[in-house]
Amino acid sequence: MNTELFEQIQDLKKKRNAIILAHSYQRDEVQDVADFVGDSLGLSREAAKTDAEVIVFAGVHFMAETAAILNPEKTVLIPDLEAGCSLADTISAPDVQAWKDQNPDGIVVAYVNTTADVKALADVCVTSANAVSVVAGLDQDRPIFFVPDMFLGAHVERETGRKMNLWLGECHVHAGIGEKEINSRLSEHANAEFLIHPECSCGSACLYLKPDAKIMSTEGMVRYSQTADADEFVVATEVGILHRLERFSPGKRFFPVKESAVCEYMKMITLEKILDALVNDQFKIEVQPEIAEKARRALESMIAVG
């Protein structure tokens, strides 16, 4: 940790009435300098309630967009404009509109990992933490279009028994975590509990390998591991989460299924770029008012569910 850089950032936050929000997949030092670290749902809630005048979003582009949508009167900055999302890039607004045109009575459920344009066409947004509960509460007689992650969608189908139209999108990091890697790591740690993110590609195969696997969001993993009796955990998601897991469950051991499960977009954010963002107001994220207004409704429905 660069102590001088850390202190400069802390001083600038106070002077500018700024808050730093960081996702759990960020670099360790970025998580340490942040005011709040969490999953997409937690970050959305924090963005919605903050009194700060400036929000520096240490995450990827769609997350900063979400903060801007929920805070139209605030300055929202992302330290690197190139910090995108392979999953969000798999679907566009015209793709969603085409389905809506063919299914005028349908419901569009958009994972938060989507652009503002896609959210604006959604009836409700979800995160991996609340997707099951949201879908379970929807009208049973209307078709559902779940976008864009097919693996999260398949998990929701298994949990709710509700058949949906799934967009065939995937996160390149989670799609690369498969049955082979999981089987190998579990064999090395036979007594460990298995925590898996629902974006991972193995789906039902993972449950076959370990029926007591816990499929949950990153924040769910943090909460669960704190109270679980187990001392060892095999973790299937982006490796940045290990920093939080180890911080909140000292003395317990966490083993990533795949050491190379690294999101290069998340890791684009550095302390140097956060400092530049605060000094130079770079890079501002703005969403067209008509898009933001529509997307805000879907996001507020997501936040309300829990």
N, C-alpha and C positions, 0 to 999 in steps of 0.2 A: 504494500500500500504506500503510495506517495503521500506522506503526511502533509506536506506543504500544499499540494494540489487539493487534498481533502479539505483542509482548513479554508482555502480560498473559496471553494464551492460553498461551504457552510456559511461563510461571511456574506457571500453574494445572495444566498437564499434569504437571509434575514433582511438585507438591504432592499431586495426586490419583492419581498413578500411572496416568495416562490416556494413551490413544493416539487419534490422529485418523486415520481411514481415509477417503480421498476417491476418488471415481470420476473418470475422465479427462474427463468432461463437466462437471465443476464449474467455477466461476469461477476465473480465474487465481490470485487471492489465496488462495482456499480450498485450491487444490492446493499453493500455496507453504507454507502453514502446516501441512499434513498430514505425518504421519510416513510414510505409505505412500500412493501413488497408483497406481491400476491399473484393470484391467477386472474384470468380475464374478468370474472364476476366481481371479485374483490376490488380490482383496479377500477372497474366501471363505477362501482358504488362510491369509492373514494373520490373519484373525479366528479361525481355528481354532487357530493356534499361539501367539498373543500371551500374554504374561505380565501384561499390564496389567490392572488391576482395573476400569477404566472404558474403554469403547469409545464414542467419539463418531463416528457414521457420517455423513459428509458425502456423502450420496447420496440415494436415494429409499427409500420405505418398505419395499419387499420386501427391499432390501439390508440394512437394519437388522434386519429380521426374521430374515434368514439368519444374521447375526452372533449374534443372541439364541439361535437354535436351536443353534448350534455352541458357545455359551458360556453354558449355563444358570445358571452360578454367578456370572457377571459382570454389571455394570451396563452396559446398552447404551442409548445416547441418540441420538435424531435431533433435530437443531436445529429442524426445522419439521415438524409432523405432517401438514401439507398437501402435502408433497413426495411425490406419488404416482407412478403410472406408467400411461399410457394403454394400454399393451400388457397389463400384468398385469390391468387392469380388464376385459379382453375375455372372461375365462373365470372360472368359479366352480367350487367343489368339486362341486356337483350336476351340472354339465356333464360333468365327468370321470367321476363315479360312474355316470351314465347309459350312457356308453360301456363302462365296465367290466362293467356288468350284462349288456350285449349281447355282450360279448367276454370271457368269463371266463378264457380262456387268453391274452389279449392283454397287451402290454407298454405301459405309459404312460411316455413320455419327456417330462419337463417342463423346458422352458427355465427358467433360474434367474429370469427375469422373471415370476414368478408368486407368488401369496400362499402363506403357510404351509399353509393348508387344501388347496390344490391340490398342493403338494409332498408332503403327507402321503399322498396317494393315488397318487403316482408310484412307479414301480419304480426310476427313476434320474433325476437332474437333469443338465442339460448347460448349457454356456455356448457362445457363438459360437466360442470357441477350441477346444473339444473335442467338439462335437456330432457331427461326422463320424466321429471315431474311436470314440466311444461307440456310435453306431448300427451302425457296421460290425462291431462285436463282438457284437451281439445275436443271439439264436436266429433263424435264417432262416425257421423254420417257424411262427413266431408273429406275429400281426398287431401293428402298432405304431400307437399314437395319439400323435402329436407335437403338443405344445401349448406356447404359444399362437400363435407367430409363423409365419405361412404362408410368408413369404419365406425365413426361415432354414430352414424345413422343406423348401422346394423346393430350396434349395442342397444340403442334406444328401442329398436324393433324387438330384440330379445327380451328386454325388460318390461315392455308395455304390451307385447303381443299385438301391436298395431302395425299393419303393413303400410309402408310409405313409398312414395316415389323418391328414390335416392339419386342425387347427383354424384357422378363418379369422380369425385375429387379426393385428393389425399395430401397430407403433409409429407414432404420427402424424407424428413427425419424419422417420423413415426412409421411410415410405410417400410422403412428399412430395418425396423425391429421385427424380426419374424420368428417363426417356430424354432428354427435351428439355433439361433442365438439364445433364445429363452431356455430351451432344453439343456443347452450346454451349461449355462450359468446356474440353473436350478440343480443340476447334478453336482456342481461344485459346492453348493450350499443347501444341502438337503433339509436342514432344519429351519431355514429362513422363511419368513413370510414373503409372499409375492405381491407386489403392488404394481399395477399396470394402468397406463393411461388409455382411455377408450379410443384414441386415435390410432393406436398401434394396429398393425395389419393382421395379426394372427387370429383375432376374434375368438370364435368358438374353439379353435385349436388350443388356445392358451388355457381355457377353462378345462379342456380335456387333459392337458398336461398337469394342471394343478387345480382341481375343482374348487379349492378354497381361496383361489386368487381374489384379490380385492381390486376391482376395476373402479377407478376413481380419478377425480381431477387432481391437479398438483396440490391444491390447497387441502383437498381431502386426504392426500398422502401425509402432509405435514401434521394435520390434526390426529389422524389415526395412529401414526407411529409414536406420538407422544404418550398415548395411553395404552397401547398394545403391550402384552406381556412379552412378546418376542424381543430378542436383543439383536437379531440380524434380519435384514430385509434385502431382497432382490428387487430392483426398481427398473421398470420399463418405461422410460420417457427420456426427454432431453436431459443431458447430464447436469445442467445448471441447477436443477432442483436439489442436488445433493448438498449444496451449501446450506440451504435452509433446513433440510432434514437433519443434518449434523448439528446445526445451531440449536434447533428446538428439541432435539433428542440426544443430548450429550451422553456419551458412553455407549450408545448403540451404533451398530455398523451397517452401512448401506453400500450395496454393490450394484453398479449399473449393469444392466443386461448387455449393453454395448457401449464401450468406452468412446467410440467414435460417433455416438448419437449426439452430434453437435449442430445446432442451427447457426449457420454462418451469418444469417441476418441479425439474429439477436446479439451476436458477439461483435457486431459493428459498433455498438455503443461503448465508448470509453470515457474515463474521467476527463481526459483532455477535451473531448467533444462536448461533454456536459458543461464544462467551464466555458467553452466557446459559445455555447447556446445561451448561457446566462449573460455573458459579456456583450454579445453581438445580436441578441434576439434571433438566433438562427436555430432551426428553420421553422418558420411559422406555418402552422397547419390551419387552413380555413376550408370550410365546407359551404357550398352555395346554400343560401337560406331555404330555398324551396326543397332541396334535397335533405337538408338537416332537419327541417320540420317533420317530414315524413319518417325519416330514420329515427328521430327522437321518440316517436310513439312506440315503435317496435322495441327500442332499447329500454324505455321506461317500463314496458310490460315485462321484460326480462328481469330487470332489477327488482321489481315488485314480488316476483315469485319466490325468490330465495333459493 
